[in-house]
């Protein structure tokens, strides 16, 4: 009896046909049609290839690898499978075609809030770090000109320096960082009118030597004022995340923030509900101090993705005060893992928009995401 596992010749067509069974859940197409399969090599019974995803932060990367290995290993004649997962982050098409691209930056992501006090900067800092932990190249721009708290939360004291032509960003925890706080004293207020704000925002985008960033996270000031307008006019923004708490006052202001981004042609990538609940460390009972489910309900009503909930957790506050953010201080904690999941969901939203635009520009059928 012939052993077909050994004697059947393996071809690239056979392997690719098997890999068509791996579907990207966000893009709704198989990885062969999407062009994700690279460097396919067949050496006897050994099959190796790369699967190039759209972001290192892909939330289903491990599942896709396992499925691909299983499908190829099941082919007659295959004795070993070696799959390497790689990533190439695409740039989302400019929301404002008249805004010049930011040198060295693929995707600009605004993190905003309708009101202050909802933990917007804490979310921006930890999301940036979460993305960096997955292997993404990430920058953090402190756009909250009147309240630049990013240096405090990162424990970063720096003076912005120039290479003779452009400003060099500071670095901490693998992030490239720029803040107006590096240029003012800790107690010095920034008393600027609109034109000066616009000039500062423009300088931070186009006169900083950002180095090959996949994502530049912008910590926006709360509300719907001048900085948001300057941002829309200055840089092609891939999208915005709006941070809220479950209470009605925050939700009402968050709706206004989302509508503002819509009017500025900046797509909402999703809503994050911060301070969603408090879990008692002794009995593990969850108390909904500020209400329950408001962020998710608002997201559904407004047709915006809900990215996730974050708990009231004392180490989040402690880490922000001492300059060691939670994602660095307690990477295995439940709250830190929540930040990681939100970062992955955000990266998926950016990828869907970027690949859809890429495919449509090539005249292919528009992508229909699977949810």
Protein Blocks (a to p, Z undefined) as FASTA:
>chain_A
ZZfklmpccdfklmmmmmmmpccfklopafklnopaghiacehjaccdddddfbfklckl
mmmmmmmmmmmmmpghiabdcddddddddddddfblklccdehiabdcddddfbehkomm
mmmmmmmmmmmmnopacddddfblklccklmmnopacddddehjaccdddeehiacddfk
lmpcfklccdddfklmmmmmmmmmmmcccehifbdcddddehjdfklmmmmmmpccfbdc
ddddfbfklmmmmmmmmmmmmmnopacfbdcdehkbccdfklopacdfkoghklmmmmmm
nopacfbdcdddfklmmmmmnopafklmmmmbmklmmmmmmmmmmmmmmmmmmmmmmmmm
nopacddddZZ
